[in-house]
Amino acid sequence: MDYLDQLEAEAIAILREVAGQFEKPALLFSGGKDSITLVRLAEKAFRPGKFPFPLVHVDTGHNFPEVIEFRDKLVEKIGEKLIIGHVQDAIDSGKVIEQKGKNASRNALQTVTLLETIEKNQFDACIGGARRDEEKARAKERIFSVRDEFGQWDPKRQRPELWNTFNGKIHKGENVRVFPISNWTELDVWNYIKRENIEIPSIYYSHEREVIERNGVLMAAHEFLNMDADDIVQTKSVRFRTVGDMTCTAAVESVKTEIDDIILEISQSKISERGARMDDKVSEAAMEDRKKGGYF
C-alpha cells in the first residue's frame, strides 16, 4: 500500500464506523474538493448500496454559480439525497442580521442555518471535509469531535483517540462532527483527485475572470461584494484553492490548467490554502471562536 492507499483505507474505516455507531448521520457537502473527495470515499465504503446518510449543503446564497451547478450535477449522477439549508431563510425570519458595509459577508451566518438543519433533521453525526493542516483551530479537532446540546465545541472536552478507537457515545441533544480526512493535506487531496480522476468545479483550474483587489487579495467581481467606485475591475487569469462564500473567498493568480501543474504550484506555494479566506484574517482566534459557536 502506498500512502494514498493508507489514507483512503483509514477514511473508509471512519465512514463505516459512523454508519455503525450513529442513527442519523449526514455528510456536509459544500461542493468543494474536500467534500467531493468524501463522496468518492463514501462510494468506496458503501457501494453498491445507497449511502447511509444524506448530503447536506448550507447555502449562503452567495456561492459561486459554478459550484452550485456542479453540486446539482453530482447529486443527480450519484442518485443520493440532498438537503439544503438556506441562510436567506434565517435572514428573512430575523434569526440573523446580515452584515453591512464593504466587507460584509454571509459566511459567519451559516452557523445558525447549520444548527437549525441539524436540529430539524435530528442528525447525531455530521461528516465534514476539514483537515488538520488547514488552520490552527482545526488542528485541535479529534476525528470524532463532540458538540454539546447547543452545537458548541469545547476543545477541552475532546476525547482521546488512542489506537484509532473512536467513541461516538453522546447524550440526547448532542452531536458529533466527524472528520475522515483529518490526516490528509491539501496535496494529498489533489494527488487523490488525480489518481481517482475525480471531477471538480472548474474554478479550481485557471480561467479568465473579472476581479477586484480588496484587502490585498483578488476577489471575484460581483454585486455580492458591495462594490463601489473605488473598486477597479480587472480581467486576470486566476483560480481558487478553496471554495466558499464569494464574499470571503479570494482567488490566486495562476495560469495552471492541468492537475500536474497545479500540484506542483501548491507544493511550491508559501501561502496556506486558508490564506485565501478573508474571514480567517479577522484574528488569530477567528476560526476557533466560530467553531465554539457551532461553525463546522
Backbone as CSV, one residue per row, in Angstrom:
resi,resn,N_x,N_y,N_z,CA_x,CA_y,CA_z,C_x,C_y,C_z
1,MET,0.844,-1.201,0.000,0.000,0.000,0.000,0.879,1.251,0.000
2,ASP,0.569,2.206,-0.891,1.263,3.482,-0.814,0.520,4.382,0.172
3,TYR,1.003,5.597,0.351,0.435,6.449,1.405,-0.994,6.850,1.097
4,LEU,-1.353,6.995,-0.189,-2.741,7.322,-0.529,-3.666,6.147,-0.225
5,ASP,-3.186,4.931,-0.455,-3.981,3.750,-0.093,-4.242,3.727,1.412
6,GLN,-3.230,4.075,2.188,-3.382,4.068,3.647,-4.366,5.144,4.111
7,LEU,-4.261,6.346,3.534,-5.196,7.412,3.890,-6.621,7.035,3.484
8,GLU,-6.750,6.463,2.316,-8.066,6.037,1.830,-8.671,4.980,2.742
9,ALA,-7.880,3.979,3.115,-8.368,2.899,3.970,-8.813,3.435,5.325
10,GLU,-8.042,4.381,5.887,-8.409,4.978,7.169,-9.735,5.725,7.054
11,ALA,-9.889,6.528,5.999,-11.107,7.313,5.819,-12.327,6.427,5.610
12,ILE,-12.173,5.364,4.840,-13.277,4.433,4.608,-13.685,3.764,5.917
13,ALA,-12.692,3.371,6.722,-12.991,2.750,8.011,-13.754,3.714,8.918
14,ILE,-13.381,5.001,8.882,-14.067,6.001,9.704,-15.510,6.173,9.239
15,LEU,-15.726,6.251,7.940,-17.085,6.379,7.407,-17.956,5.188,7.813
16,ARG,-17.388,4.001,7.761,-18.146,2.805,8.169,-18.398,2.807,9.675
17,GLU,-17.448,3.358,10.431,-17.634,3.477,11.882,-18.805,4.411,12.180
18,VAL,-18.916,5.491,11.427,-20.045,6.411,11.584,-21.360,5.697,11.311
19,ALA,-21.398,4.949,10.231,-22.617,4.219,9.878,-22.996,3.216,10.962
20,GLY,-21.984,2.648,11.620,-22.259,1.648,12.641,-22.637,2.226,13.991
21,GLN,-22.120,3.416,14.322,-22.316,3.972,15.666,-23.485,4.951,15.779
22,PHE,-23.900,5.567,14.676,-24.898,6.630,14.772,-26.188,6.270,14.056
23,GLU,-27.282,6.836,14.558,-28.596,6.543,13.989,-28.938,7.427,12.795
24,LYS,-28.562,8.718,12.864,-28.926,9.643,11.792,-27.738,10.549,11.426
25,PRO,-26.753,9.986,10.755,-25.623,10.811,10.321,-25.954,11.578,9.042
26,ALA,-25.104,12.537,8.714,-25.216,13.306,7.480,-23.820,13.658,6.998
27,LEU,-23.680,13.862,5.699,-22.406,14.281,5.128,-22.557,15.722,4.669
28,LEU,-21.821,16.638,5.301,-21.890,18.041,4.923,-21.127,18.243,3.621
29,PHE,-21.820,18.813,2.643,-21.281,18.894,1.284,-21.297,20.344,0.805
30,SER,-20.120,20.902,0.568,-20.007,22.288,0.134,-19.885,22.430,-1.371
31,GLY,-19.568,21.331,-2.053,-19.264,21.407,-3.477,-17.794,21.656,-3.729
32,GLY,-16.998,21.696,-2.651,-15.562,21.878,-2.771,-14.829,20.558,-2.904
33,LYS,-13.541,20.638,-3.166,-12.753,19.442,-3.468,-12.710,18.451,-2.310
34,ASP,-12.700,18.951,-1.056,-12.616,18.051,0.092,-13.906,17.260,0.268
35,SER,-15.050,17.928,0.137,-16.311,17.207,0.290,-16.573,16.303,-0.917
36,ILE,-16.071,16.687,-2.075,-16.185,15.807,-3.252,-15.341,14.550,-3.038
37,THR,-14.174,14.732,-2.431,-13.339,13.578,-2.088,-14.070,12.661,-1.112
38,LEU,-14.781,13.241,-0.138,-15.563,12.436,0.802,-16.638,11.632,0.091
39,VAL,-17.250,12.221,-0.928,-18.268,11.482,-1.688,-17.640,10.271,-2.371
40,ARG,-16.460,10.445,-2.964,-15.798,9.298,-3.593,-15.462,8.227,-2.551
41,LEU,-15.003,8.643,-1.389,-14.693,7.693,-0.320,-15.949,6.973,0.157
42,ALA,-17.073,7.705,0.227,-18.340,7.077,0.626,-18.789,6.060,-0.411
43,GLU,-18.547,6.345,-1.671,-18.885,5.375,-2.717,-18.082,4.096,-2.520
44,LYS,-16.806,4.247,-2.194,-15.970,3.061,-1.976,-16.365,2.323,-0.700
45,ALA,-16.876,3.072,0.282,-17.244,2.460,1.558,-18.567,1.705,1.484
46,PHE,-19.522,2.189,0.664,-20.882,1.663,0.760,-21.492,1.136,-0.548
47,ARG,-20.905,1.396,-1.675,-21.451,0.836,-2.900,-21.275,-0.676,-2.923
48,PRO,-22.212,-1.423,-3.516,-23.281,-0.968,-4.412,-24.539,-0.477,-3.698
49,GLY,-24.518,-0.400,-2.369,-25.689,0.082,-1.648,-25.771,1.603,-1.680
50,LYS,-26.853,2.147,-1.142,-27.016,3.586,-1.005,-26.206,4.076,0.187
51,PHE,-25.882,5.359,0.203,-25.214,5.943,1.355,-26.144,5.848,2.569
52,PRO,-25.598,5.566,3.745,-26.432,5.530,4.959,-26.650,6.921,5.546
53,PHE,-26.534,7.930,4.717,-26.735,9.309,5.165,-27.015,10.189,3.943
54,PRO,-27.732,11.299,4.151,-27.929,12.259,3.066,-26.748,13.210,2.967
55,LEU,-26.668,13.940,1.870,-25.738,15.047,1.746,-26.466,16.310,2.209
56,VAL,-25.768,17.184,2.924,-26.363,18.413,3.441,-25.503,19.598,3.014
57,HIS,-26.141,20.573,2.371,-25.424,21.776,1.966,-26.055,22.995,2.617
58,VAL,-25.239,23.795,3.285,-25.693,25.075,3.828,-25.368,26.139,2.782
59,ASP,-26.386,26.647,2.136,-26.250,27.568,1.015,-26.368,29.006,1.516
60,THR,-25.285,29.777,1.382,-25.313,31.167,1.838,-26.113,32.056,0.903
61,GLY,-26.357,31.582,-0.313,-26.989,32.425,-1.315,-25.986,33.260,-2.077
62,HIS,-24.730,33.223,-1.622,-23.652,33.962,-2.267,-22.559,33.005,-2.734
63,ASN,-22.949,31.811,-3.108,-21.981,30.826,-3.572,-21.622,31.062,-5.039
64,PHE,-20.489,30.521,-5.454,-20.097,30.593,-6.855,-21.095,29.795,-7.707
65,PRO,-21.625,30.375,-8.776,-22.586,29.650,-9.618,-22.037,28.326,-10.141
66,GLU,-20.722,28.303,-10.453,-20.122,27.072,-10.962,-20.206,25.946,-9.941
67,VAL,-20.115,26.304,-8.649,-20.138,25.289,-7.596,-21.551,24.745,-7.401
68,ILE,-22.548,25.616,-7.417,-23.938,25.171,-7.281,-24.324,24.274,-8.455
69,GLU,-23.908,24.661,-9.643,-24.184,23.834,-10.826,-23.529,22.469,-10.690
70,PHE,-22.282,22.460,-10.219,-21.577,21.184,-10.040,-22.253,20.337,-8.967
71,ARG,-22.658,20.968,-7.861,-23.347,20.244,-6.780,-24.554,19.494,-7.301
72,ASP,-25.396,20.194,-8.041,-26.630,19.580,-8.538,-26.338,18.469,-9.543
73,LYS,-25.324,18.684,-10.358,-24.937,17.677,-11.343,-24.424,16.408,-10.659
74,LEU,-23.601,16.583,-9.624,-23.048,15.424,-8.917,-24.137,14.645,-8.187
75,VAL,-25.027,15.361,-7.503,-26.100,14.688,-6.755,-26.979,13.875,-7.695
76,GLU,-27.272,14.435,-8.861,-28.075,13.689,-9.839,-27.328,12.456,-10.323
77,LYS,-26.021,12.597,-10.519,-25.209,11.481,-11.020,-25.151,10.328,-10.027
78,ILE,-24.951,10.623,-8.738,-24.783,9.548,-7.755,-26.120,9.058,-7.199
79,GLY,-27.184,9.801,-7.431,-28.509,9.358,-7.009,-28.723,9.344,-5.510
80,GLU,-28.107,10.277,-4.807,-28.263,10.344,-3.359,-29.118,11.549,-2.960
81,LYS,-29.610,11.551,-1.739,-30.477,12.624,-1.250,-29.657,13.843,-0.864
82,LEU,-30.147,15.025,-1.243,-29.504,16.284,-0.875,-30.485,17.136,-0.075
83,ILE,-30.045,17.579,1.103,-30.817,18.508,1.930,-30.103,19.851,1.908
84,ILE,-30.838,20.924,1.622,-30.237,22.252,1.541,-30.820,23.151,2.620
85,GLY,-29.938,23.752,3.402,-30.340,24.771,4.367,-29.977,26.133,3.805
86,HIS,-30.917,27.063,3.792,-30.696,28.364,3.155,-30.475,29.454,4.206
87,VAL,-29.343,30.133,4.125,-29.071,31.252,5.027,-30.094,32.366,4.823
88,GLN,-30.569,32.520,3.591,-31.556,33.564,3.305,-32.807,33.393,4.160
89,ASP,-33.181,32.137,4.435,-34.362,31.892,5.275,-34.150,32.442,6.683
90,ALA,-32.946,32.272,7.208,-32.643,32.786,8.551,-32.637,34.308,8.566
91,ILE,-32.183,34.904,7.470,-32.200,36.372,7.368,-33.635,36.877,7.300
92,ASP,-34.449,36.226,6.463,-35.838,36.656,6.284,-36.654,36.530,7.565
93,SER,-36.326,35.514,8.373,-37.074,35.290,9.614,-36.558,36.135,10.776
94,GLY,-35.462,36.854,10.550,-34.901,37.710,11.591,-34.031,36.985,12.588
95,LYS,-33.680,35.728,12.317,-32.836,34.970,13.237,-31.382,35.412,13.179
96,VAL,-30.981,35.952,12.044,-29.645,36.525,11.912,-29.783,37.865,11.206
97,ILE,-28.820,38.721,11.425,-28.814,40.037,10.794,-27.673,40.087,9.791
98,GLU,-28.009,40.415,8.567,-26.989,40.459,7.527,-26.035,41.618,7.770
99,GLN,-24.756,41.346,7.579,-23.741,42.368,7.775,-23.875,43.469,6.729
100,LYS,-23.441,44.661,7.099,-23.458,45.794,6.193,-22.028,46.255,5.929
101,GLY,-21.886,47.077,4.922,-20.571,47.638,4.640,-19.849,46.915,3.525
102,LYS,-18.699,47.448,3.202,-17.942,46.965,2.051,-17.430,45.541,2.222
103,ASN,-17.081,45.158,3.446,-16.531,43.819,3.689,-17.562,42.860,4.276
104,ALA,-18.833,43.159,4.069,-19.893,42.301,4.603,-19.823,40.914,3.982
105,SER,-20.101,39.894,4.799,-20.080,38.509,4.331,-21.157,37.714,5.052
106,ARG,-21.683,36.739,4.359,-22.659,35.844,4.971,-22.005,34.596,5.549
107,ASN,-20.708,34.487,5.447,-20.053,33.245,5.840,-20.327,32.868,7.292
108,ALA,-20.210,33.836,8.200,-20.417,33.546,9.622,-21.872,33.227,9.935
109,LEU,-22.787,33.654,9.062,-24.214,33.421,9.296,-24.605,31.958,9.065
110,GLN,-23.711,31.187,8.468,-24.012,29.783,8.187,-24.280,28.978,9.456
111,THR,-23.677,29.409,10.567,-23.769,28.626,11.802,-25.209,28.397,12.225
112,VAL,-26.010,29.456,12.221,-27.414,29.333,12.645,-28.163,28.363,11.730
113,THR,-27.957,28.495,10.428,-28.638,27.611,9.478,-28.184,26.169,9.651
114,LEU,-26.890,25.964,9.880,-26.379,24.610,10.100,-27.008,23.989,11.343
115,LEU,-27.017,24.722,12.459,-27.576,24.180,13.699,-29.075,23.916,13.564
116,GLU,-29.783,24.781,12.847,-31.205,24.549,12.618,-31.434,23.310,11.765
117,THR,-30.596,23.112,10.767,-30.721,21.941,9.894,-30.434,20.662,10.664
118,ILE,-29.429,20.703,11.540,-29.121,19.542,12.380,-30.297,19.215,13.295
119,GLU,-30.843,20.251,13.924,-31.964,20.032,14.856,-33.217,19.554,14.130
120,LYS,-33.528,20.166,13.020,-34.732,19.804,12.266,-34.704,18.345,11.828
121,ASN,-33.534,17.886,11.392,-33.409,16.515,10.882,-32.916,15.530,11.936
122,GLN,-32.632,16.048,13.145,-32.178,15.229,14.272,-30.916,14.434,13.944
123,PHE,-29.994,15.085,13.250,-28.727,14.431,12.945,-27.908,14.280,14.225
124,ASP,-27.347,13.105,14.443,-26.486,12.904,15.602,-25.006,12.869,15.238
125,ALA,-24.709,12.900,13.951,-23.321,12.977,13.499,-23.288,13.692,12.154
126,CYS,-22.331,14.587,11.989,-22.163,15.313,10.733,-20.744,15.111,10.236
127,ILE,-20.617,14.542,9.062,-19.310,14.250,8.470,-18.863,15.460,7.653
128,GLY,-17.624,15.880,7.849,-17.111,17.029,7.116,-15.718,16.797,6.578
129,GLY,-15.306,17.668,5.673,-14.026,17.505,4.997,-12.897,18.344,5.567
130,ALA,-13.042,18.822,6.802,-11.972,19.623,7.407,-10.708,18.776,7.599
131,ARG,-9.571,19.437,7.450,-8.277,18.773,7.617,-7.452,19.532,8.648
132,ARG,-6.603,18.829,9.368,-5.809,19.455,10.436,-4.780,20.436,9.910
133,ASP,-4.377,20.309,8.645,-3.347,21.202,8.115,-3.915,22.542,7.665
134,GLU,-5.233,22.690,7.691,-5.847,23.903,7.169,-5.632,25.123,8.058
135,GLU,-5.786,24.926,9.366,-5.886,26.082,10.256,-5.630,25.636,11.684
136,LYS,-5.157,26.552,12.550,-4.754,26.182,13.912,-5.882,25.569,14.723
137,ALA,-7.078,26.145,14.627,-8.195,25.619,15.424,-8.583,24.221,14.955
138,ARG,-8.524,23.993,13.644,-8.873,22.672,13.130,-7.843,21.627,13.514
139,ALA,-6.626,22.070,13.796,-5.593,21.136,14.243,-5.897,20.586,15.635
140,LYS,-6.783,21.268,16.389,-7.147,20.813,17.730,-8.253,19.767,17.714
141,GLU,-8.894,19.583,16.565,-10.027,18.672,16.486,-9.600,17.208,16.583
142,ARG,-10.443,16.400,17.206,-10.332,14.958,17.082,-11.074,14.537,15.810
143,ILE,-10.906,13.279,15.412,-11.659,12.779,14.259,-13.138,12.689,14.610
144,PHE,-13.461,12.223,15.824,-14.819,12.305,16.366,-14.828,13.478,17.335
145,SER,-15.433,14.582,16.935,-15.391,15.818,17.712,-16.785,16.106,18.280
146,VAL,-16.907,16.044,19.596,-18.219,16.147,20.254,-18.675,17.599,20.345
147,ARG,-19.964,17.828,20.040,-20.604,19.126,20.230,-21.709,18.967,21.279
148,ASP,-21.891,20.005,22.102,-22.906,19.911,23.152,-24.306,20.111,22.581
149,GLU,-25.309,20.169,23.463,-26.699,20.264,23.002,-26.993,21.599,22.314
150,PHE,-26.082,22.568,22.434,-26.248,23.848,21.746,-25.397,23.911,20.475
151,GLY,-24.763,22.789,20.124,-23.928,22.736,18.938,-22.556,23.338,19.130
152,GLN,-22.188,23.635,20.379,-20.931,24.316,20.640,-19.774,23.337,20.859
153,TRP,-18.587,23.816,20.527,-17.374,22.999,20.608,-16.487,23.500,21.740
154,ASP,-16.061,22.582,22.592,-15.126,22.891,23.661,-13.898,22.013,23.469
155,PRO,-12.766,22.608,23.063,-11.577,21.781,22.801,-11.117,20.992,24.016
156,LYS,-11.475,21.444,25.229,-11.054,20.743,26.438,-11.875,19.484,26.696
157,ARG,-13.009,19.343,26.005,-13.872,18.173,26.202,-13.632,17.078,25.159
158,GLN,-12.662,17.267,24.310,-12.435,16.282,23.263,-11.844,14.996,23.840
159,ARG,-12.256,13.899,23.264,-11.879,12.591,23.811,-10.594,12.066,23.182
160,PRO,-9.798,11.337,23.937,-8.597,10.731,23.353,-8.985,9.672,22.327
161,GLU,-8.139,9.519,21.322,-8.417,8.532,20.273,-7.208,7.619,20.093
162,LEU,-6.875,6.934,21.176,-5.726,6.034,21.164,-6.021,4.815,20.304
163,TRP,-5.041,4.377,19.560,-5.143,3.186,18.719,-6.350,3.261,17.763
164,ASN,-6.661,4.493,17.310,-7.762,4.694,16.363,-9.082,4.131,16.872
165,THR,-9.302,4.258,18.168,-10.577,3.870,18.762,-11.441,5.112,18.903
166,PHE,-12.608,5.106,18.252,-13.460,6.288,18.185,-14.707,6.078,19.041
167,ASN,-14.895,7.000,19.978,-16.009,6.914,20.915,-17.125,7.852,20.468
168,GLY,-18.211,7.271,19.968,-19.326,8.065,19.478,-20.486,8.170,20.453
169,LYS,-20.278,7.781,21.701,-21.369,7.834,22.675,-21.657,9.291,23.050
170,ILE,-22.914,9.676,22.952,-23.309,11.048,23.266,-24.623,11.051,24.026
171,HIS,-24.879,12.157,24.737,-26.150,12.341,25.416,-27.185,12.883,24.432
172,LYS,-28.426,12.762,24.767,-29.503,13.247,23.919,-29.319,14.748,23.656
173,GLY,-29.429,15.131,22.397,-29.268,16.528,22.008,-27.878,16.869,21.530
174,GLU,-26.885,16.081,21.943,-25.525,16.324,21.479,-25.348,15.746,20.080
175,ASN,-24.293,16.154,19.418,-23.946,15.530,18.139,-22.438,15.512,17.990
176,VAL,-21.985,14.756,17.022,-20.549,14.588,16.792,-20.221,15.057,15.378
177,ARG,-19.195,15.844,15.254,-18.662,16.200,13.940,-17.534,15.209,13.642
178,VAL,-17.565,14.630,12.474,-16.607,13.573,12.125,-15.775,14.027,10.925
179,PHE,-14.463,13.857,11.037,-13.546,14.343,10.003,-12.686,13.193,9.466
180,PRO,-13.181,12.449,8.479,-12.457,11.273,7.978,-11.129,11.584,7.297
181,ILE,-10.970,12.823,6.781,-9.708,13.141,6.111,-8.868,14.113,6.948
182,SER,-9.024,14.027,8.269,-8.225,14.871,9.173,-6.736,14.753,8.909
183,ASN,-6.273,13.561,8.620,-4.839,13.322,8.483,-4.318,13.557,7.070
184,TRP,-5.175,14.064,6.181,-4.769,14.394,4.822,-4.267,15.836,4.790
185,THR,-3.461,16.147,3.773,-3.059,17.517,3.497,-3.704,17.974,2.196
186,GLU,-3.564,19.255,1.897,-4.089,19.767,0.623,-3.488,19.002,-0.549
187,LEU,-2.187,18.736,-0.483,-1.532,17.993,-1.568,-2.046,16.561,-1.656
188,ASP,-2.322,15.943,-0.507,-2.878,14.590,-0.522,-4.209,14.564,-1.271
189,VAL,-5.043,15.558,-1.002,-6.352,15.625,-1.665,-6.174,15.757,-3.172
190,TRP,-5.287,16.646,-3.578,-5.071,16.836,-5.010,-4.482,15.582,-5.668
191,ASN,-3.559,14.937,-4.988,-2.997,13.702,-5.550,-4.053,12.601,-5.644
192,TYR,-4.970,12.578,-4.673,-6.049,11.589,-4.719,-7.022,11.912,-5.857
193,ILE,-7.323,13.180,-6.036,-8.187,13.591,-7.148,-7.567,13.171,-8.481
194,LYS,-6.252,13.355,-8.574,-5.556,12.938,-9.799,-5.630,11.423,-9.977
195,ARG,-5.321,10.684,-8.919,-5.309,9.225,-9.028,-6.673,8.655,-9.379
196,GLU,-7.722,9.224,-8.760,-9.075,8.709,-8.949,-9.801,9.359,-10.124
197,ASN,-9.132,10.312,-10.769,-9.728,11.032,-11.901,-11.085,11.623,-11.506
198,ILE,-11.097,12.347,-10.380,-12.333,12.911,-9.835,-12.602,14.280,-10.471
199,GLU,-13.818,14.470,-10.920,-14.200,15.757,-11.486,-14.475,16.749,-10.352
200,ILE,-13.996,17.978,-10.516,-14.207,19.032,-9.522,-14.647,20.309,-10.254
201,PRO,-15.214,21.288,-9.540,-15.666,22.515,-10.203,-14.554,23.207,-10.981
202,SER,-14.937,23.847,-12.073,-13.968,24.460,-12.989,-13.172,25.581,-12.346
203,ILE,-13.693,26.194,-11.266,-12.986,27.338,-10.682,-11.690,26.937,-9.980
204,TYR,-11.469,25.635,-9.776,-10.201,25.192,-9.206,-9.064,25.266,-10.227
205,TYR,-9.432,25.382,-11.505,-8.441,25.479,-12.569,-8.402,26.916,-13.095
206,SER,-7.267,27.307,-13.641,-7.097,28.685,-14.089,-8.088,29.033,-15.203
207,HIS,-8.614,30.256,-15.098,-9.575,30.753,-16.078,-9.558,32.278,-16.038
208,GLU,-10.004,32.889,-17.105,-10.098,34.341,-17.153,-11.324,34.780,-16.365
209,ARG,-11.122,35.774,-15.476,-12.238,36.211,-14.639,-12.071,37.689,-14.287
210,GLU,-13.193,38.379,-14.204,-13.163,39.752,-13.733,-12.987,39.745,-12.216
211,VAL,-11.987,40.479,-11.746,-11.675,40.508,-10.318,-11.431,41.943,-9.875
212,ILE,-11.502,42.150,-8.573,-11.086,43.411,-7.971,-10.064,43.082,-6.880
213,GLU,-9.217,44.036,-6.579,-8.265,43.846,-5.476,-8.843,44.486,-4.232
214,ARG,-8.974,43.697,-3.175,-9.521,44.205,-1.924,-8.756,43.592,-0.759
215,ASN,-8.320,44.426,0.140,-7.566,43.976,1.317,-6.358,43.129,0.934
216,GLY,-5.750,43.477,-0.201,-4.525,42.813,-0.613,-4.704,41.500,-1.350
217,VAL,-5.952,41.128,-1.650,-6.195,39.870,-2.365,-7.158,40.119,-3.514
218,LEU,-7.243,39.162,-4.430,-8.129,39.262,-5.584,-9.456,38.576,-5.284
219,MET,-10.543,39.306,-5.492,-11.880,38.780,-5.260,-12.658,38.798,-6.575
220,ALA,-13.498,37.798,-6.780,-14.333,37.768,-7.979,-15.263,38.974,-7.977
221,ALA,-15.244,39.732,-9.049,-16.080,40.929,-9.139,-17.548,40.518,-9.234
222,HIS,-18.325,40.932,-8.245,-19.738,40.550,-8.202,-20.478,41.518,-7.288
223,GLU,-21.763,41.679,-7.546,-22.567,42.575,-6.717,-22.597,42.143,-5.256
224,PHE,-22.374,40.861,-4.961,-22.352,40.395,-3.583,-21.274,41.106,-2.758
225,LEU,-20.251,41.634,-3.427,-19.129,42.268,-2.725,-19.398,43.733,-2.380
226,ASN,-20.603,44.214,-2.631,-20.931,45.618,-2.354,-19.889,46.551,-2.975
227,MET,-19.664,46.371,-4.258,-18.650,47.143,-4.969,-19.059,48.608,-5.100
228,ASP,-18.048,49.479,-5.124,-18.305,50.900,-5.324,-17.292,51.452,-6.319
229,ALA,-17.255,52.776,-6.449,-16.404,53.410,-7.459,-14.919,53.179,-7.215
230,ASP,-14.537,52.870,-5.990,-13.123,52.628,-5.684,-12.642,51.258,-6.161
231,ASP,-13.575,50.367,-6.465,-13.211,49.017,-6.897,-12.979,49.006,-8.406
232,ILE,-11.756,48.751,-8.787,-11.383,48.730,-10.206,-11.423,47.292,-10.714
233,VAL,-12.269,47.041,-11.679,-12.435,45.692,-12.222,-11.346,45.416,-13.251
234,GLN,-10.664,44.297,-13.069,-9.631,43.855,-13.998,-9.937,42.429,-14.435
235,THR,-9.464,42.062,-15.597,-9.582,40.682,-16.055,-8.228,40.007,-15.901
236,LYS,-8.203,38.932,-15.104,-6.946,38.230,-14.843,-7.149,36.722,-14.971
237,SER,-6.047,36.036,-15.169,-6.065,34.573,-15.149,-5.897,34.134,-13.704
238,VAL,-6.940,33.511,-13.146,-6.937,33.137,-11.729,-7.526,31.740,-11.552
239,ARG,-7.327,31.223,-10.351,-8.030,30.021,-9.934,-8.254,30.123,-8.425
240,PHE,-9.068,29.223,-7.880,-9.376,29.240,-6.458,-8.844,27.969,-5.809
241,ARG,-8.208,28.123,-4.648,-7.674,26.962,-3.927,-8.713,26.389,-2.972
242,THR,-9.688,27.205,-2.603,-10.731,26.763,-1.694,-12.046,27.363,-2.165
243,VAL,-13.148,26.711,-1.827,-14.465,27.155,-2.278,-15.295,27.549,-1.070
244,GLY,-15.899,28.716,-1.137,-16.756,29.172,-0.048,-17.652,30.283,-0.540
245,ASP,-18.151,31.077,0.381,-18.948,32.241,0.052,-18.104,33.189,-0.804
246,MET,-18.692,33.726,-1.862,-17.945,34.592,-2.779,-17.386,35.825,-2.079
247,THR,-18.016,36.240,-0.972,-17.605,37.459,-0.288,-16.371,37.279,0.580
248,CYS,-15.917,36.039,0.764,-14.745,35.836,1.620,-13.712,34.908,0.999
249,THR,-13.934,34.490,-0.243,-13.020,33.546,-0.879,-12.222,34.243,-1.968
250,ALA,-10.927,34.335,-1.768,-10.055,35.047,-2.708,-9.480,34.092,-3.746
251,ALA,-9.149,34.673,-4.885,-8.504,33.920,-5.962,-6.996,34.110,-5.887
252,VAL,-6.282,33.234,-6.577,-4.837,33.394,-6.730,-4.529,33.501,-8.216
253,GLU,-3.606,34.375,-8.555,-3.211,34.474,-9.962,-2.509,33.188,-10.370
254,SER,-2.923,32.638,-11.499,-2.356,31.374,-11.943,-2.719,31.157,-13.411
255,VAL,-1.850,30.441,-14.101,-2.138,30.050,-15.482,-2.212,28.526,-15.591
256,LYS,-2.328,27.856,-14.440,-2.280,26.406,-14.431,-3.666,25.811,-14.723
257,THR,-3.726,25.027,-15.781,-4.987,24.396,-16.171,-4.926,22.870,-16.113
258,GLU,-3.754,22.332,-15.833,-3.575,20.879,-15.755,-3.280,20.498,-14.314
259,ILE,-3.786,19.350,-13.900,-3.689,18.968,-12.495,-2.243,18.779,-12.040
260,ASP,-1.382,18.253,-12.890,0.025,18.083,-12.502,0.681,19.432,-12.213
261,ASP,0.342,20.429,-13.029,0.912,21.765,-12.827,0.377,22.395,-11.546
262,ILE,-0.904,22.153,-11.235,-1.485,22.691,-10.010,-0.844,22.048,-8.787
263,ILE,-0.627,20.745,-8.837,0.027,20.052,-7.725,1.421,20.631,-7.484
264,LEU,2.162,20.882,-8.566,3.498,21.478,-8.434,3.390,22.891,-7.868
265,GLU,2.416,23.658,-8.346,2.237,25.029,-7.868,1.940,25.062,-6.369
266,ILE,1.072,24.168,-5.919,0.732,24.108,-4.491,1.946,23.712,-3.661
267,SER,2.705,22.749,-4.162,3.879,22.279,-3.408,4.919,23.373,-3.235
268,GLN,4.919,24.362,-4.127,5.906,25.444,-4.064,5.351,26.710,-3.420
269,SER,4.057,26.710,-3.110,3.425,27.912,-2.566,3.877,28.173,-1.134
270,LYS,4.061,29.452,-0.800,4.419,29.848,0.558,3.208,30.382,1.324
271,ILE,2.036,30.360,0.678,0.800,30.809,1.303,-0.091,29.597,1.540
272,SER,-0.661,29.505,2.737,-1.515,28.363,3.049,-2.806,28.428,2.262
273,GLU,-3.485,27.311,2.169,-4.773,27.240,1.474,-5.770,28.212,2.084
274,ARG,-5.857,28.246,3.425,-6.798,29.133,4.099,-6.340,30.590,4.051
275,GLY,-5.142,30.834,3.551,-4.680,32.202,3.386,-5.494,32.974,2.375
276,ALA,-6.287,32.253,1.590,-7.156,32.893,0.603,-8.568,33.100,1.130
277,ARG,-8.766,32.915,2.434,-10.084,33.125,3.028,-10.070,34.387,3.872
278,MET,-10.855,35.381,3.460,-10.860,36.669,4.146,-11.340,36.548,5.590
279,ASP,-12.289,35.632,5.849,-12.844,35.528,7.191,-11.831,35.000,8.194
280,ASP,-10.794,34.313,7.728,-9.758,33.814,8.633,-8.741,34.893,9.000
281,LYS,-8.810,36.045,8.333,-7.857,37.109,8.593,-8.324,38.070,9.688
282,VAL,-9.521,37.837,10.224,-10.076,38.731,11.235,-9.187,38.770,12.462
283,SER,-8.795,37.586,12.945,-7.895,37.494,14.094,-7.324,36.092,14.147
284,GLU,-6.326,35.895,14.974,-5.713,34.578,15.131,-6.728,33.565,15.637
285,ALA,-7.703,34.034,16.412,-8.678,33.125,17.023,-10.008,33.105,16.285
286,ALA,-10.066,33.681,15.069,-11.343,33.815,14.364,-12.023,32.470,14.153
287,MET,-11.298,31.500,13.615,-11.897,30.199,13.348,-12.301,29.501,14.643
288,GLU,-11.446,29.560,15.657,-11.767,28.889,16.915,-13.018,29.486,17.540
289,ASP,-13.156,30.796,17.486,-14.359,31.431,18.031,-15.606,30.973,17.289
290,ARG,-15.514,30.877,15.971,-16.683,30.427,15.193,-17.012,28.969,15.493
291,LYS,-15.987,28.158,15.647,-16.220,26.738,15.938,-16.865,26.566,17.294
292,LYS,-16.459,27.370,18.267,-17.066,27.276,19.590,-18.544,27.634,19.543
293,GLY,-18.928,28.446,18.558,-20.315,28.830,18.406,-21.145,27.874,17.575
294,GLY,-20.490,26.841,17.002,-21.232,25.857,16.237,-20.843,25.736,14.794
295,TYR,-19.929,26.587,14.327,-19.451,26.548,12.952,-18.731,25.215,12.706
296,PHE,-18.755,24.765,11.476,-18.147,23.456,11.218,-16.626,23.545,11.221
